[in-house]
Amino acid sequence: MDFQPDLFPLEFVRIVASPKASEQTRQLARVEGRIANSIVAWCDRHRGGEFHLASMTAAIMAETQCAPDSPRRVMAQLAKTGQVEVECVDRSRSLWRVAAAGAARARGI
């Protein structure tokens, strides 16, 4: 897979909602941005390692005070958009591996 670096690194990208959006939509964009930043940083720290989804979820929940399913859902979005590269090692044990994330991913490491 050829990686094309983003024009703006993740540190400079914020998820925002239109000023006309509902209060709930604006709050959701703010919270998901905070969760996404935490997940990318977590994946950077654990690059090359394996993890159980429950341990990553617990760490992100402790850091962001988010809902229990949010880290998994946001991690899937980040993987889909190429901001983190994670792969399922063993679905029955919910075991995953971090291949690359954030700054390391931008450098092609």
Backbone as CSV, one residue per row, in Angstrom:
resi,resn,N_x,N_y,N_z,CA_x,CA_y,CA_z,C_x,C_y,C_z
1,MET,0.842,-1.160,0.000,0.000,0.000,0.000,0.898,1.237,0.000
2,ASP,0.689,2.117,-0.955,1.436,3.372,-1.026,0.823,4.373,-0.079
3,PHE,1.639,4.936,0.804,1.121,5.928,1.749,1.395,7.316,1.224
4,GLN,0.366,8.109,1.139,0.490,9.507,0.751,0.305,10.345,2.003
5,PRO,1.332,11.089,2.435,1.167,11.876,3.651,0.079,12.920,3.487
6,ASP,-0.622,13.158,4.573,-1.668,14.170,4.566,-1.055,15.550,4.436
7,LEU,-1.807,16.467,3.866,-1.357,17.837,3.741,-1.146,18.458,5.116
8,PHE,-2.037,18.114,6.051,-1.938,18.636,7.407,-1.773,17.468,8.365
9,PRO,-0.745,17.466,9.221,-0.607,16.385,10.202,-1.806,16.363,11.147
10,LEU,-2.045,15.214,11.771,-3.194,15.049,12.646,-3.217,16.098,13.752
11,GLU,-2.045,16.556,14.215,-2.007,17.539,15.302,-2.704,18.838,14.914
12,PHE,-2.794,19.125,13.632,-3.373,20.382,13.179,-4.791,20.222,12.636
13,VAL,-5.294,19.012,12.663,-6.629,18.755,12.139,-7.586,18.597,13.311
14,ARG,-8.687,19.318,13.252,-9.698,19.211,14.293,-11.015,18.832,13.650
15,ILE,-11.730,17.947,14.319,-13.057,17.602,13.860,-13.971,18.714,14.346
16,VAL,-14.662,19.344,13.425,-15.540,20.446,13.792,-16.910,20.235,13.166
17,ALA,-17.878,20.876,13.760,-19.234,20.827,13.237,-19.630,22.241,12.836
18,SER,-20.519,22.337,11.909,-21.015,23.621,11.440,-21.609,24.420,12.599
19,PRO,-21.436,25.748,12.580,-22.053,26.569,13.630,-23.572,26.405,13.682
20,LYS,-24.172,25.995,12.578,-25.625,25.800,12.541,-26.039,24.415,13.037
21,ALA,-25.047,23.559,13.305,-25.356,22.207,13.769,-25.969,22.255,15.160
22,SER,-26.675,21.203,15.495,-27.292,21.135,16.819,-26.208,21.056,17.889
23,GLU,-26.570,21.370,19.103,-25.626,21.289,20.227,-25.087,19.872,20.360
24,GLN,-25.929,18.875,20.184,-25.493,17.486,20.282,-24.449,17.163,19.209
25,THR,-24.652,17.629,17.988,-23.698,17.383,16.906,-22.362,18.056,17.194
26,ARG,-22.396,19.291,17.697,-21.151,19.990,18.032,-20.397,19.283,19.156
27,GLN,-21.119,18.826,20.160,-20.478,18.123,21.274,-19.899,16.785,20.811
28,LEU,-20.602,16.090,19.932,-20.113,14.819,19.403,-18.816,15.023,18.633
29,ALA,-18.736,16.053,17.805,-17.506,16.341,17.056,-16.358,16.643,18.005
30,ARG,-16.613,17.400,19.067,-15.575,17.740,20.038,-15.070,16.491,20.755
31,VAL,-15.980,15.648,21.216,-15.605,14.446,21.957,-14.885,13.458,21.053
32,GLU,-15.391,13.251,19.836,-14.738,12.297,18.937,-13.341,12.766,18.562
33,GLY,-13.129,14.054,18.439,-11.789,14.568,18.157,-10.829,14.275,19.290
34,ARG,-11.292,14.426,20.526,-10.460,14.142,21.695,-10.139,12.647,21.769
35,ILE,-11.131,11.809,21.507,-10.915,10.358,21.529,-9.945,9.959,20.420
36,ALA,-10.113,10.522,19.225,-9.233,10.204,18.098,-7.788,10.575,18.421
37,ASN,-7.565,11.750,18.983,-6.199,12.158,19.343,-5.601,11.201,20.359
38,SER,-6.383,10.766,21.333,-5.901,9.825,22.350,-5.557,8.475,21.741
39,ILE,-6.373,8.017,20.808,-6.117,6.714,20.180,-4.851,6.769,19.326
40,VAL,-4.683,7.822,18.560,-3.471,7.936,17.730,-2.232,7.972,18.627
41,ALA,-2.285,8.733,19.711,-1.145,8.798,20.634,-0.904,7.434,21.277
42,TRP,-1.968,6.730,21.660,-1.842,5.404,22.265,-1.200,4.432,21.265
43,CYS,-1.664,4.476,20.029,-1.107,3.590,19.001,0.356,3.923,18.719
44,ASP,0.712,5.201,18.751,2.123,5.588,18.581,2.984,4.960,19.672
45,ARG,2.491,4.984,20.907,3.257,4.423,22.033,3.350,2.905,21.967
46,HIS,2.390,2.246,21.333,2.346,0.786,21.292,2.643,0.222,19.900
47,ARG,3.269,1.022,19.052,3.560,0.597,17.672,4.365,-0.700,17.665
48,GLY,3.891,-1.646,16.876,4.556,-2.940,16.748,4.091,-3.955,17.770
49,GLY,3.342,-3.517,18.761,2.890,-4.422,19.816,1.483,-4.934,19.601
50,GLU,1.169,-5.993,20.325,-0.169,-6.556,20.296,-0.919,-6.079,21.528
51,PHE,-2.230,-6.012,21.408,-3.042,-5.567,22.534,-4.421,-6.192,22.456
52,HIS,-5.021,-6.335,23.626,-6.416,-6.762,23.690,-7.260,-5.501,23.614
53,LEU,-8.315,-5.563,22.859,-9.172,-4.400,22.668,-9.649,-3.832,24.007
54,ALA,-9.905,-4.699,24.979,-10.373,-4.240,26.293,-9.329,-3.378,26.998
55,SER,-8.043,-3.692,26.832,-7.009,-2.897,27.503,-6.865,-1.529,26.848
56,MET,-6.951,-1.463,25.528,-6.900,-0.169,24.842,-8.132,0.652,25.211
57,THR,-9.292,0.005,25.218,-10.528,0.696,25.566,-10.450,1.267,26.981
58,ALA,-9.962,0.492,27.922,-9.850,0.962,29.311,-8.916,2.165,29.412
59,ALA,-7.799,2.119,28.694,-6.848,3.233,28.736,-7.459,4.505,28.152
60,ILE,-8.144,4.382,27.025,-8.750,5.554,26.385,-9.919,6.074,27.224
61,MET,-10.707,5.182,27.794,-11.805,5.609,28.652,-11.296,6.367,29.871
62,ALA,-10.210,5.898,30.464,-9.638,6.571,31.632,-9.120,7.960,31.270
63,GLU,-8.579,8.085,30.073,-8.011,9.361,29.640,-9.069,10.363,29.194
64,THR,-10.131,9.882,28.558,-11.100,10.807,27.956,-12.480,10.780,28.599
65,GLN,-12.727,9.845,29.509,-14.042,9.691,30.142,-15.148,9.520,29.096
66,CYS,-14.892,8.663,28.111,-15.854,8.436,27.032,-16.699,7.194,27.308
67,ALA,-17.655,6.959,26.455,-18.512,5.779,26.550,-17.714,4.522,26.189
68,PRO,-18.107,3.362,26.727,-17.331,2.133,26.531,-17.101,1.704,25.079
69,ASP,-18.033,1.947,24.167,-17.853,1.493,22.791,-17.150,2.534,21.912
70,SER,-17.002,3.743,22.407,-16.429,4.811,21.582,-15.008,4.537,21.095
71,PRO,-14.077,4.059,21.946,-12.724,3.816,21.442,-12.672,2.829,20.280
72,ARG,-13.438,1.747,20.363,-13.443,0.768,19.267,-13.985,1.392,17.990
73,ARG,-15.068,2.142,18.124,-15.697,2.760,16.955,-14.791,3.811,16.326
74,VAL,-14.179,4.650,17.154,-13.294,5.693,16.624,-12.024,5.067,16.046
75,MET,-11.491,4.000,16.679,-10.319,3.316,16.129,-10.635,2.767,14.742
76,ALA,-11.830,2.226,14.555,-12.229,1.704,13.240,-12.274,2.831,12.213
77,GLN,-12.779,4.008,12.606,-12.805,5.153,11.693,-11.383,5.592,11.338
78,LEU,-10.507,5.643,12.340,-9.126,6.050,12.099,-8.416,5.056,11.181
79,ALA,-8.688,3.778,11.360,-8.083,2.762,10.498,-8.612,2.887,9.069
80,LYS,-9.895,3.143,8.952,-10.505,3.279,7.626,-9.939,4.474,6.861
81,THR,-9.649,5.560,7.571,-9.104,6.758,6.928,-7.581,6.733,6.844
82,GLY,-6.952,5.678,7.376,-5.502,5.534,7.256,-4.689,6.298,8.286
83,GLN,-5.320,6.796,9.335,-4.577,7.543,10.346,-3.869,6.629,11.335
84,VAL,-4.364,5.412,11.481,-3.676,4.366,12.234,-3.746,3.100,11.409
85,GLU,-2.799,2.227,11.629,-2.809,0.944,10.931,-2.807,-0.150,11.996
86,VAL,-3.980,-0.747,12.181,-4.130,-1.832,13.145,-4.666,-3.047,12.406
87,GLU,-4.316,-4.216,12.922,-4.810,-5.439,12.284,-5.237,-6.423,13.364
88,CYS,-6.295,-7.130,13.082,-6.803,-8.123,14.020,-5.940,-9.377,13.911
89,VAL,-5.378,-9.808,15.029,-4.534,-10.998,15.077,-5.390,-12.225,15.383
90,ASP,-6.291,-12.094,16.356,-7.146,-13.199,16.769,-8.497,-12.625,17.216
91,ARG,-9.485,-12.729,16.357,-10.789,-12.133,16.636,-11.441,-12.764,17.869
92,SER,-11.301,-14.066,18.063,-11.953,-14.724,19.201,-11.397,-14.239,20.537
93,ARG,-10.116,-13.849,20.564,-9.505,-13.311,21.793,-9.483,-11.790,21.790
94,SER,-9.991,-11.174,20.721,-9.992,-9.719,20.568,-8.572,-9.172,20.678
95,LEU,-7.649,-9.856,19.990,-6.235,-9.494,20.010,-5.880,-8.751,18.730
96,TRP,-5.264,-7.590,18.890,-4.929,-6.717,17.765,-3.445,-6.381,17.782
97,ARG,-2.941,-5.867,16.661,-1.551,-5.419,16.550,-1.555,-4.022,15.940
98,VAL,-0.687,-3.150,16.474,-0.520,-1.805,15.917,0.642,-1.859,14.941
99,ALA,0.393,-1.572,13.674,1.450,-1.552,12.665,2.069,-0.162,12.566
100,ALA,1.246,0.878,12.556,1.747,2.252,12.457,0.651,3.223,12.879
101,ALA,1.111,4.408,13.270,0.130,5.425,13.679,0.770,6.800,13.659
102,GLY,-0.077,7.812,13.500,0.325,9.209,13.650,1.595,9.591,12.939
103,ALA,2.532,10.179,13.675,3.772,10.702,13.109,4.601,9.591,12.457
104,ALA,4.639,8.415,13.074,5.403,7.303,12.509,4.798,6.892,11.165
105,ARG,3.492,6.899,11.076,2.818,6.521,9.823,3.148,7.541,8.735
106,ALA,3.189,8.817,9.086,3.498,9.864,8.115,4.928,9.729,7.578
107,ARG,5.831,9.218,8.409,7.221,9.021,7.980,7.408,7.694,7.241
108,GLY,6.352,6.872,7.214,6.447,5.598,6.527,7.134,4.523,7.346
109,ILE,7.159,4.689,8.667,7.818,3.723,9.549,6.837,2.652,9.946
